[in-house]
Amino acid sequence: MKRHLIPFIALAMSLHAAESEKKNSCCDEKAAPGAEGHKLEAAAAAKGSIYDFEHEWTDQSAKPFRLSSLRGKPIVLAMGYASCQFACPRIMADLMAIERGLSDAEKTSTHFVFITIDPEKDTPEALAAFLETYKVDSLRWHAVRGSADDTREISVALGVKFKAIEGGDFAHSNVITLLDSDGTIIHRQQGLGEKPEDLIKALRGALKP
């Protein structure tokens, strides 16, 4: 692991609070093995730029993709998986609610990224079909997959926990992260069905010259 990434991992892993056990489901706030029964606080997970990670993803068009390719514009980012039947459709609804709250000019200046936590099953074709379901604009919406190691590393930096459960599903955090134009985390929206006003306000602040 690169030395400059260590602060991301250490700080993100420290941002949790005890929580009572809940039944496994696709929307549990359960963590990766070793951190069960804990929940991240809704706060910035790490200092520095996510662009310091040098991961190369593959997008829904089967093309190489790096988050840093979006440098210069804010990114609204979430993690989940295409076959999720409960939490991820609601996360997408929340992402789309954020987009609807923006002006046309603000939409043009913002990107939305969905990183799968199930790269084994979420092929580019599956991710393309996932986005097509929601009829989003592929010019500013990106669904990406990467290696298991890269997926785990970025999830820790973003403060997103996930764990495979029975039946091919995942328990995972429901977090939407806002990155500024330099890839720094400036806002996190945690939970499902949250009102988007606070994130939109932070996004508009990031868009100011």
Biotite code that builds the C-alpha atoms (Angstrom):
import biotite.structure as struc

atoms = struc.array([
    struc.Atom([0.000, 0.000, 0.000], chain_id="A", res_id=1, res_name="MET", atom_name="CA", element="C"),
    struc.Atom([1.352, 3.428, -0.937], chain_id="A", res_id=2, res_name="LYS", atom_name="CA", element="C"),
    struc.Atom([2.515, 5.533, 2.024], chain_id="A", res_id=3, res_name="ARG", atom_name="CA", element="C"),
    struc.Atom([0.406, 8.544, 1.064], chain_id="A", res_id=4, res_name="HIS", atom_name="CA", element="C"),
    struc.Atom([-2.783, 6.456, 1.258], chain_id="A", res_id=5, res_name="LEU", atom_name="CA", element="C"),
    struc.Atom([-2.282, 5.429, 4.886], chain_id="A", res_id=6, res_name="ILE", atom_name="CA", element="C"),
    struc.Atom([-3.996, 8.554, 6.365], chain_id="A", res_id=7, res_name="PRO", atom_name="CA", element="C"),
    struc.Atom([-7.133, 7.732, 4.363], chain_id="A", res_id=8, res_name="PHE", atom_name="CA", element="C"),
    struc.Atom([-7.329, 4.206, 5.724], chain_id="A", res_id=9, res_name="ILE", atom_name="CA", element="C"),
    struc.Atom([-6.444, 5.056, 9.324], chain_id="A", res_id=10, res_name="ALA", atom_name="CA", element="C"),
    struc.Atom([-8.895, 7.927, 9.643], chain_id="A", res_id=11, res_name="LEU", atom_name="CA", element="C"),
    struc.Atom([-11.755, 6.200, 7.829], chain_id="A", res_id=12, res_name="ALA", atom_name="CA", element="C"),
    struc.Atom([-11.457, 3.127, 9.993], chain_id="A", res_id=13, res_name="MET", atom_name="CA", element="C"),
    struc.Atom([-11.535, 5.262, 13.150], chain_id="A", res_id=14, res_name="SER", atom_name="CA", element="C"),
    struc.Atom([-14.870, 6.896, 12.283], chain_id="A", res_id=15, res_name="LEU", atom_name="CA", element="C"),
    struc.Atom([-17.323, 4.377, 13.719], chain_id="A", res_id=16, res_name="HIS", atom_name="CA", element="C"),
    struc.Atom([-19.648, 4.017, 16.680], chain_id="A", res_id=17, res_name="ALA", atom_name="CA", element="C"),
    struc.Atom([-21.080, 0.974, 18.418], chain_id="A", res_id=18, res_name="ALA", atom_name="CA", element="C"),
    struc.Atom([-24.432, -0.238, 17.123], chain_id="A", res_id=19, res_name="GLU", atom_name="CA", element="C"),
    struc.Atom([-26.695, -3.102, 18.168], chain_id="A", res_id=20, res_name="SER", atom_name="CA", element="C"),
    struc.Atom([-26.751, -6.213, 16.002], chain_id="A", res_id=21, res_name="GLU", atom_name="CA", element="C"),
    struc.Atom([-29.267, -6.165, 13.160], chain_id="A", res_id=22, res_name="LYS", atom_name="CA", element="C"),
    struc.Atom([-30.531, -8.921, 10.912], chain_id="A", res_id=23, res_name="LYS", atom_name="CA", element="C"),
    struc.Atom([-28.446, -9.287, 7.749], chain_id="A", res_id=24, res_name="ASN", atom_name="CA", element="C"),
    struc.Atom([-30.020, -7.631, 4.725], chain_id="A", res_id=25, res_name="SER", atom_name="CA", element="C"),
    struc.Atom([-28.911, -5.666, 1.697], chain_id="A", res_id=26, res_name="CYS", atom_name="CA", element="C"),
    struc.Atom([-29.253, -2.412, 3.616], chain_id="A", res_id=27, res_name="CYS", atom_name="CA", element="C"),
    struc.Atom([-27.618, -3.249, 6.945], chain_id="A", res_id=28, res_name="ASP", atom_name="CA", element="C"),
    struc.Atom([-24.852, -0.877, 8.031], chain_id="A", res_id=29, res_name="GLU", atom_name="CA", element="C"),
    struc.Atom([-22.566, -3.868, 8.617], chain_id="A", res_id=30, res_name="LYS", atom_name="CA", element="C"),
    struc.Atom([-18.895, -3.781, 7.880], chain_id="A", res_id=31, res_name="ALA", atom_name="CA", element="C"),
    struc.Atom([-16.310, -5.955, 6.303], chain_id="A", res_id=32, res_name="ALA", atom_name="CA", element="C"),
    struc.Atom([-15.196, -8.954, 8.400], chain_id="A", res_id=33, res_name="PRO", atom_name="CA", element="C"),
    struc.Atom([-13.785, -7.851, 11.728], chain_id="A", res_id=34, res_name="GLY", atom_name="CA", element="C"),
    struc.Atom([-15.977, -4.781, 12.146], chain_id="A", res_id=35, res_name="ALA", atom_name="CA", element="C"),
    struc.Atom([-19.487, -6.239, 12.487], chain_id="A", res_id=36, res_name="GLU", atom_name="CA", element="C"),
    struc.Atom([-21.957, -4.329, 14.610], chain_id="A", res_id=37, res_name="GLY", atom_name="CA", element="C"),
    struc.Atom([-20.468, -0.907, 13.927], chain_id="A", res_id=38, res_name="HIS", atom_name="CA", element="C"),
    struc.Atom([-21.715, 2.067, 11.944], chain_id="A", res_id=39, res_name="LYS", atom_name="CA", element="C"),
    struc.Atom([-19.818, 4.960, 10.449], chain_id="A", res_id=40, res_name="LEU", atom_name="CA", element="C"),
    struc.Atom([-20.665, 8.417, 11.656], chain_id="A", res_id=41, res_name="GLU", atom_name="CA", element="C"),
    struc.Atom([-21.968, 10.762, 8.950], chain_id="A", res_id=42, res_name="ALA", atom_name="CA", element="C"),
    struc.Atom([-18.814, 12.862, 8.715], chain_id="A", res_id=43, res_name="ALA", atom_name="CA", element="C"),
    struc.Atom([-15.973, 13.376, 6.282], chain_id="A", res_id=44, res_name="ALA", atom_name="CA", element="C"),
    struc.Atom([-14.072, 10.087, 6.226], chain_id="A", res_id=45, res_name="ALA", atom_name="CA", element="C"),
    struc.Atom([-10.614, 11.264, 5.307], chain_id="A", res_id=46, res_name="ALA", atom_name="CA", element="C"),
    struc.Atom([-8.419, 14.235, 4.562], chain_id="A", res_id=47, res_name="LYS", atom_name="CA", element="C"),
    struc.Atom([-6.678, 14.629, 1.233], chain_id="A", res_id=48, res_name="GLY", atom_name="CA", element="C"),
    struc.Atom([-7.757, 13.776, -2.289], chain_id="A", res_id=49, res_name="SER", atom_name="CA", element="C"),
    struc.Atom([-9.378, 10.544, -3.403], chain_id="A", res_id=50, res_name="ILE", atom_name="CA", element="C"),
    struc.Atom([-7.442, 11.139, -6.619], chain_id="A", res_id=51, res_name="TYR", atom_name="CA", element="C"),
    struc.Atom([-4.322, 10.031, -4.744], chain_id="A", res_id=52, res_name="ASP", atom_name="CA", element="C"),
    struc.Atom([-5.602, 6.518, -5.304], chain_id="A", res_id=53, res_name="PHE", atom_name="CA", element="C"),
    struc.Atom([-4.285, 5.277, -8.619], chain_id="A", res_id=54, res_name="GLU", atom_name="CA", element="C"),
    struc.Atom([-6.980, 2.692, -9.269], chain_id="A", res_id=55, res_name="HIS", atom_name="CA", element="C"),
    struc.Atom([-8.040, 2.061, -12.826], chain_id="A", res_id=56, res_name="GLU", atom_name="CA", element="C"),
    struc.Atom([-11.698, 1.063, -13.110], chain_id="A", res_id=57, res_name="TRP", atom_name="CA", element="C"),
    struc.Atom([-13.758, -0.167, -16.049], chain_id="A", res_id=58, res_name="THR", atom_name="CA", element="C"),
    struc.Atom([-16.930, 1.741, -16.837], chain_id="A", res_id=59, res_name="ASP", atom_name="CA", element="C"),
    struc.Atom([-20.288, 0.665, -18.234], chain_id="A", res_id=60, res_name="GLN", atom_name="CA", element="C"),
    struc.Atom([-18.903, 1.005, -21.771], chain_id="A", res_id=61, res_name="SER", atom_name="CA", element="C"),
    struc.Atom([-16.035, -1.399, -20.944], chain_id="A", res_id=62, res_name="ALA", atom_name="CA", element="C"),
    struc.Atom([-13.586, 1.510, -21.187], chain_id="A", res_id=63, res_name="LYS", atom_name="CA", element="C"),
    struc.Atom([-10.794, 2.250, -18.680], chain_id="A", res_id=64, res_name="PRO", atom_name="CA", element="C"),
    struc.Atom([-11.836, 4.887, -16.180], chain_id="A", res_id=65, res_name="PHE", atom_name="CA", element="C"),
    struc.Atom([-10.067, 6.843, -13.448], chain_id="A", res_id=66, res_name="ARG", atom_name="CA", element="C"),
    struc.Atom([-11.830, 9.088, -10.956], chain_id="A", res_id=67, res_name="LEU", atom_name="CA", element="C"),
    struc.Atom([-9.114, 11.663, -11.561], chain_id="A", res_id=68, res_name="SER", atom_name="CA", element="C"),
    struc.Atom([-10.349, 11.986, -15.158], chain_id="A", res_id=69, res_name="SER", atom_name="CA", element="C"),
    struc.Atom([-13.233, 14.012, -13.666], chain_id="A", res_id=70, res_name="LEU", atom_name="CA", element="C"),
    struc.Atom([-10.900, 16.430, -11.887], chain_id="A", res_id=71, res_name="ARG", atom_name="CA", element="C"),
    struc.Atom([-12.192, 19.996, -12.055], chain_id="A", res_id=72, res_name="GLY", atom_name="CA", element="C"),
    struc.Atom([-15.845, 19.107, -11.379], chain_id="A", res_id=73, res_name="LYS", atom_name="CA", element="C"),
    struc.Atom([-17.625, 17.913, -8.226], chain_id="A", res_id=74, res_name="PRO", atom_name="CA", element="C"),
    struc.Atom([-18.483, 14.213, -8.039], chain_id="A", res_id=75, res_name="ILE", atom_name="CA", element="C"),
    struc.Atom([-21.480, 12.698, -6.284], chain_id="A", res_id=76, res_name="VAL", atom_name="CA", element="C"),
    struc.Atom([-20.451, 9.119, -5.544], chain_id="A", res_id=77, res_name="LEU", atom_name="CA", element="C"),
    struc.Atom([-22.089, 6.000, -4.097], chain_id="A", res_id=78, res_name="ALA", atom_name="CA", element="C"),
    struc.Atom([-21.229, 2.310, -3.781], chain_id="A", res_id=79, res_name="MET", atom_name="CA", element="C"),
    struc.Atom([-23.578, -0.651, -4.185], chain_id="A", res_id=80, res_name="GLY", atom_name="CA", element="C"),
    struc.Atom([-24.299, -3.458, -6.643], chain_id="A", res_id=81, res_name="TYR", atom_name="CA", element="C"),
    struc.Atom([-26.541, -3.848, -9.655], chain_id="A", res_id=82, res_name="ALA", atom_name="CA", element="C"),
    struc.Atom([-28.543, -6.883, -8.492], chain_id="A", res_id=83, res_name="SER", atom_name="CA", element="C"),
    struc.Atom([-29.427, -5.288, -5.127], chain_id="A", res_id=84, res_name="CYS", atom_name="CA", element="C"),
    struc.Atom([-33.208, -5.308, -4.785], chain_id="A", res_id=85, res_name="GLN", atom_name="CA", element="C"),
    struc.Atom([-33.777, -2.911, -1.906], chain_id="A", res_id=86, res_name="PHE", atom_name="CA", element="C"),
    struc.Atom([-31.112, -0.434, -0.838], chain_id="A", res_id=87, res_name="ALA", atom_name="CA", element="C"),
    struc.Atom([-29.421, 0.304, -4.170], chain_id="A", res_id=88, res_name="CYS", atom_name="CA", element="C"),
    struc.Atom([-32.588, 1.300, -6.048], chain_id="A", res_id=89, res_name="PRO", atom_name="CA", element="C"),
    struc.Atom([-33.255, 3.684, -3.176], chain_id="A", res_id=90, res_name="ARG", atom_name="CA", element="C"),
    struc.Atom([-29.682, 4.981, -3.326], chain_id="A", res_id=91, res_name="ILE", atom_name="CA", element="C"),
    struc.Atom([-30.172, 5.609, -7.031], chain_id="A", res_id=92, res_name="MET", atom_name="CA", element="C"),
    struc.Atom([-33.441, 7.402, -6.261], chain_id="A", res_id=93, res_name="ALA", atom_name="CA", element="C"),
    struc.Atom([-31.544, 9.595, -3.795], chain_id="A", res_id=94, res_name="ASP", atom_name="CA", element="C"),
    struc.Atom([-28.832, 10.317, -6.368], chain_id="A", res_id=95, res_name="LEU", atom_name="CA", element="C"),
    struc.Atom([-31.474, 11.254, -8.920], chain_id="A", res_id=96, res_name="MET", atom_name="CA", element="C"),
    struc.Atom([-33.198, 13.494, -6.366], chain_id="A", res_id=97, res_name="ALA", atom_name="CA", element="C"),
    struc.Atom([-29.900, 15.326, -5.943], chain_id="A", res_id=98, res_name="ILE", atom_name="CA", element="C"),
    struc.Atom([-29.615, 15.708, -9.702], chain_id="A", res_id=99, res_name="GLU", atom_name="CA", element="C"),
    struc.Atom([-33.194, 17.004, -9.989], chain_id="A", res_id=100, res_name="ARG", atom_name="CA", element="C"),
    struc.Atom([-32.370, 19.678, -7.415], chain_id="A", res_id=101, res_name="GLY", atom_name="CA", element="C"),
    struc.Atom([-29.669, 21.149, -9.651], chain_id="A", res_id=102, res_name="LEU", atom_name="CA", element="C"),
    struc.Atom([-30.036, 23.735, -12.369], chain_id="A", res_id=103, res_name="SER", atom_name="CA", element="C"),
    struc.Atom([-29.134, 22.748, -15.919], chain_id="A", res_id=104, res_name="ASP", atom_name="CA", element="C"),
    struc.Atom([-25.803, 24.555, -15.598], chain_id="A", res_id=105, res_name="ALA", atom_name="CA", element="C"),
    struc.Atom([-25.079, 22.801, -12.288], chain_id="A", res_id=106, res_name="GLU", atom_name="CA", element="C"),
    struc.Atom([-25.926, 19.416, -13.797], chain_id="A", res_id=107, res_name="LYS", atom_name="CA", element="C"),
    struc.Atom([-23.482, 20.026, -16.629], chain_id="A", res_id=108, res_name="THR", atom_name="CA", element="C"),
    struc.Atom([-20.762, 20.762, -14.078], chain_id="A", res_id=109, res_name="SER", atom_name="CA", element="C"),
    struc.Atom([-21.382, 17.670, -11.905], chain_id="A", res_id=110, res_name="THR", atom_name="CA", element="C"),
    struc.Atom([-20.629, 13.969, -12.337], chain_id="A", res_id=111, res_name="HIS", atom_name="CA", element="C"),
    struc.Atom([-22.324, 10.996, -10.678], chain_id="A", res_id=112, res_name="PHE", atom_name="CA", element="C"),
    struc.Atom([-20.360, 7.793, -10.054], chain_id="A", res_id=113, res_name="VAL", atom_name="CA", element="C"),
    struc.Atom([-21.647, 4.397, -8.886], chain_id="A", res_id=114, res_name="PHE", atom_name="CA", element="C"),
    struc.Atom([-18.880, 1.968, -7.854], chain_id="A", res_id=115, res_name="ILE", atom_name="CA", element="C"),
    struc.Atom([-19.950, -1.662, -7.619], chain_id="A", res_id=116, res_name="THR", atom_name="CA", element="C"),
    struc.Atom([-19.027, -3.715, -4.564], chain_id="A", res_id=117, res_name="ILE", atom_name="CA", element="C"),
    struc.Atom([-19.699, -6.886, -6.610], chain_id="A", res_id=118, res_name="ASP", atom_name="CA", element="C"),
    struc.Atom([-17.216, -6.693, -9.499], chain_id="A", res_id=119, res_name="PRO", atom_name="CA", element="C"),
    struc.Atom([-17.414, -10.437, -10.071], chain_id="A", res_id=120, res_name="GLU", atom_name="CA", element="C"),
    struc.Atom([-21.035, -10.263, -11.250], chain_id="A", res_id=121, res_name="LYS", atom_name="CA", element="C"),
    struc.Atom([-21.292, -6.625, -12.268], chain_id="A", res_id=122, res_name="ASP", atom_name="CA", element="C"),
    struc.Atom([-19.803, -6.768, -15.739], chain_id="A", res_id=123, res_name="THR", atom_name="CA", element="C"),
    struc.Atom([-19.805, -3.632, -17.880], chain_id="A", res_id=124, res_name="PRO", atom_name="CA", element="C"),
    struc.Atom([-22.922, -5.005, -19.585], chain_id="A", res_id=125, res_name="GLU", atom_name="CA", element="C"),
    struc.Atom([-24.671, -5.433, -16.223], chain_id="A", res_id=126, res_name="ALA", atom_name="CA", element="C"),
    struc.Atom([-23.688, -1.928, -15.168], chain_id="A", res_id=127, res_name="LEU", atom_name="CA", element="C"),
    struc.Atom([-24.888, -0.466, -18.466], chain_id="A", res_id=128, res_name="ALA", atom_name="CA", element="C"),
    struc.Atom([-28.242, -2.203, -18.017], chain_id="A", res_id=129, res_name="ALA", atom_name="CA", element="C"),
    struc.Atom([-28.385, -0.934, -14.430], chain_id="A", res_id=130, res_name="PHE", atom_name="CA", element="C"),
    struc.Atom([-27.972, 2.695, -15.528], chain_id="A", res_id=131, res_name="LEU", atom_name="CA", element="C"),
    struc.Atom([-30.351, 2.217, -18.440], chain_id="A", res_id=132, res_name="GLU", atom_name="CA", element="C"),
    struc.Atom([-33.039, 1.184, -15.966], chain_id="A", res_id=133, res_name="THR", atom_name="CA", element="C"),
    struc.Atom([-32.929, 4.696, -14.528], chain_id="A", res_id=134, res_name="TYR", atom_name="CA", element="C"),
    struc.Atom([-32.654, 6.520, -17.874], chain_id="A", res_id=135, res_name="LYS", atom_name="CA", element="C"),
    struc.Atom([-29.773, 8.677, -16.656], chain_id="A", res_id=136, res_name="VAL", atom_name="CA", element="C"),
    struc.Atom([-27.451, 10.712, -18.851], chain_id="A", res_id=137, res_name="ASP", atom_name="CA", element="C"),
    struc.Atom([-24.374, 8.596, -19.588], chain_id="A", res_id=138, res_name="SER", atom_name="CA", element="C"),
    struc.Atom([-22.325, 11.742, -20.256], chain_id="A", res_id=139, res_name="LEU", atom_name="CA", element="C"),
    struc.Atom([-22.322, 12.556, -16.541], chain_id="A", res_id=140, res_name="ARG", atom_name="CA", element="C"),
    struc.Atom([-23.270, 9.200, -14.964], chain_id="A", res_id=141, res_name="TRP", atom_name="CA", element="C"),
    struc.Atom([-20.615, 6.503, -14.636], chain_id="A", res_id=142, res_name="HIS", atom_name="CA", element="C"),
    struc.Atom([-20.996, 2.978, -13.254], chain_id="A", res_id=143, res_name="ALA", atom_name="CA", element="C"),
    struc.Atom([-17.617, 1.325, -12.677], chain_id="A", res_id=144, res_name="VAL", atom_name="CA", element="C"),
    struc.Atom([-16.045, -1.906, -11.532], chain_id="A", res_id=145, res_name="ARG", atom_name="CA", element="C"),
    struc.Atom([-12.522, -2.776, -10.384], chain_id="A", res_id=146, res_name="GLY", atom_name="CA", element="C"),
    struc.Atom([-10.512, -5.455, -8.656], chain_id="A", res_id=147, res_name="SER", atom_name="CA", element="C"),
    struc.Atom([-11.662, -6.773, -5.285], chain_id="A", res_id=148, res_name="ALA", atom_name="CA", element="C"),
    struc.Atom([-8.632, -5.184, -3.594], chain_id="A", res_id=149, res_name="ASP", atom_name="CA", element="C"),
    struc.Atom([-9.184, -1.777, -5.182], chain_id="A", res_id=150, res_name="ASP", atom_name="CA", element="C"),
    struc.Atom([-12.881, -1.908, -4.343], chain_id="A", res_id=151, res_name="THR", atom_name="CA", element="C"),
    struc.Atom([-12.145, -2.671, -0.705], chain_id="A", res_id=152, res_name="ARG", atom_name="CA", element="C"),
    struc.Atom([-9.477, 0.042, -0.481], chain_id="A", res_id=153, res_name="GLU", atom_name="CA", element="C"),
    struc.Atom([-11.669, 2.805, -1.921], chain_id="A", res_id=154, res_name="ILE", atom_name="CA", element="C"),
    struc.Atom([-14.599, 1.709, 0.255], chain_id="A", res_id=155, res_name="SER", atom_name="CA", element="C"),
    struc.Atom([-12.538, 2.184, 3.419], chain_id="A", res_id=156, res_name="VAL", atom_name="CA", element="C"),
    struc.Atom([-11.376, 5.619, 2.300], chain_id="A", res_id=157, res_name="ALA", atom_name="CA", element="C"),
    struc.Atom([-14.970, 6.609, 1.532], chain_id="A", res_id=158, res_name="LEU", atom_name="CA", element="C"),
    struc.Atom([-16.319, 5.196, 4.775], chain_id="A", res_id=159, res_name="GLY", atom_name="CA", element="C"),
    struc.Atom([-18.478, 2.567, 3.069], chain_id="A", res_id=160, res_name="VAL", atom_name="CA", element="C"),
    struc.Atom([-18.675, -0.863, 4.693], chain_id="A", res_id=161, res_name="LYS", atom_name="CA", element="C"),
    struc.Atom([-19.829, -3.999, 2.910], chain_id="A", res_id=162, res_name="PHE", atom_name="CA", element="C"),
    struc.Atom([-19.897, -7.722, 3.480], chain_id="A", res_id=163, res_name="LYS", atom_name="CA", element="C"),
    struc.Atom([-21.069, -10.689, 1.404], chain_id="A", res_id=164, res_name="ALA", atom_name="CA", element="C"),
    struc.Atom([-24.041, -12.527, 2.913], chain_id="A", res_id=165, res_name="ILE", atom_name="CA", element="C"),
    struc.Atom([-26.023, -15.619, 1.993], chain_id="A", res_id=166, res_name="GLU", atom_name="CA", element="C"),
    struc.Atom([-27.796, -15.768, -1.348], chain_id="A", res_id=167, res_name="GLY", atom_name="CA", element="C"),
    struc.Atom([-25.258, -13.699, -3.262], chain_id="A", res_id=168, res_name="GLY", atom_name="CA", element="C"),
    struc.Atom([-26.303, -10.430, -1.625], chain_id="A", res_id=169, res_name="ASP", atom_name="CA", element="C"),
    struc.Atom([-24.283, -7.901, 0.351], chain_id="A", res_id=170, res_name="PHE", atom_name="CA", element="C"),
    struc.Atom([-24.837, -6.014, 3.572], chain_id="A", res_id=171, res_name="ALA", atom_name="CA", element="C"),
    struc.Atom([-23.528, -2.509, 3.000], chain_id="A", res_id=172, res_name="HIS", atom_name="CA", element="C"),
    struc.Atom([-23.526, 1.081, 4.181], chain_id="A", res_id=173, res_name="SER", atom_name="CA", element="C"),
    struc.Atom([-25.877, 3.499, 2.484], chain_id="A", res_id=174, res_name="ASN", atom_name="CA", element="C"),
    struc.Atom([-23.670, 6.528, 1.955], chain_id="A", res_id=175, res_name="VAL", atom_name="CA", element="C"),
    struc.Atom([-23.571, 9.186, -0.741], chain_id="A", res_id=176, res_name="ILE", atom_name="CA", element="C"),
    struc.Atom([-20.280, 11.091, -0.841], chain_id="A", res_id=177, res_name="THR", atom_name="CA", element="C"),
    struc.Atom([-19.615, 14.483, -2.379], chain_id="A", res_id=178, res_name="LEU", atom_name="CA", element="C"),
    struc.Atom([-16.118, 15.199, -3.675], chain_id="A", res_id=179, res_name="LEU", atom_name="CA", element="C"),
    struc.Atom([-15.022, 18.689, -4.624], chain_id="A", res_id=180, res_name="ASP", atom_name="CA", element="C"),
    struc.Atom([-13.214, 19.510, -7.849], chain_id="A", res_id=181, res_name="SER", atom_name="CA", element="C"),
    struc.Atom([-9.925, 18.325, -6.347], chain_id="A", res_id=182, res_name="ASP", atom_name="CA", element="C"),
    struc.Atom([-11.304, 14.982, -5.156], chain_id="A", res_id=183, res_name="GLY", atom_name="CA", element="C"),
    struc.Atom([-11.569, 15.928, -1.472], chain_id="A", res_id=184, res_name="THR", atom_name="CA", element="C"),
    struc.Atom([-14.528, 14.652, 0.550], chain_id="A", res_id=185, res_name="ILE", atom_name="CA", element="C"),
    struc.Atom([-16.627, 17.663, 1.565], chain_id="A", res_id=186, res_name="ILE", atom_name="CA", element="C"),
    struc.Atom([-19.978, 16.090, 2.470], chain_id="A", res_id=187, res_name="HIS", atom_name="CA", element="C"),
    struc.Atom([-21.474, 12.688, 3.240], chain_id="A", res_id=188, res_name="ARG", atom_name="CA", element="C"),
    struc.Atom([-25.178, 11.838, 3.207], chain_id="A", res_id=189, res_name="GLN", atom_name="CA", element="C"),
    struc.Atom([-25.912, 8.694, 5.194], chain_id="A", res_id=190, res_name="GLN", atom_name="CA", element="C"),
    struc.Atom([-29.117, 6.658, 5.131], chain_id="A", res_id=191, res_name="GLY", atom_name="CA", element="C"),
    struc.Atom([-31.899, 6.099, 2.624], chain_id="A", res_id=192, res_name="LEU", atom_name="CA", element="C"),
    struc.Atom([-34.499, 8.642, 1.586], chain_id="A", res_id=193, res_name="GLY", atom_name="CA", element="C"),
    struc.Atom([-32.652, 11.575, 3.123], chain_id="A", res_id=194, res_name="GLU", atom_name="CA", element="C"),
    struc.Atom([-33.526, 15.051, 1.925], chain_id="A", res_id=195, res_name="LYS", atom_name="CA", element="C"),
    struc.Atom([-30.831, 16.259, -0.489], chain_id="A", res_id=196, res_name="PRO", atom_name="CA", element="C"),
    struc.Atom([-30.781, 19.932, 0.452], chain_id="A", res_id=197, res_name="GLU", atom_name="CA", element="C"),
    struc.Atom([-27.619, 19.810, 2.577], chain_id="A", res_id=198, res_name="ASP", atom_name="CA", element="C"),
    struc.Atom([-25.637, 17.937, -0.060], chain_id="A", res_id=199, res_name="LEU", atom_name="CA", element="C"),
    struc.Atom([-26.906, 20.234, -2.808], chain_id="A", res_id=200, res_name="ILE", atom_name="CA", element="C"),
    struc.Atom([-25.888, 23.262, -0.738], chain_id="A", res_id=201, res_name="LYS", atom_name="CA", element="C"),
    struc.Atom([-22.396, 21.819, -0.299], chain_id="A", res_id=202, res_name="ALA", atom_name="CA", element="C"),
    struc.Atom([-22.227, 21.026, -4.011], chain_id="A", res_id=203, res_name="LEU", atom_name="CA", element="C"),
    struc.Atom([-23.168, 24.558, -4.954], chain_id="A", res_id=204, res_name="ARG", atom_name="CA", element="C"),
    struc.Atom([-20.454, 25.837, -2.637], chain_id="A", res_id=205, res_name="GLY", atom_name="CA", element="C"),
    struc.Atom([-17.964, 23.618, -4.485], chain_id="A", res_id=206, res_name="ALA", atom_name="CA", element="C"),
    struc.Atom([-19.120, 25.038, -7.817], chain_id="A", res_id=207, res_name="LEU", atom_name="CA", element="C"),
    struc.Atom([-18.442, 28.633, -6.833], chain_id="A", res_id=208, res_name="LYS", atom_name="CA", element="C"),
    struc.Atom([-15.320, 30.078, -8.521], chain_id="A", res_id=209, res_name="PRO", atom_name="CA", element="C"),
])
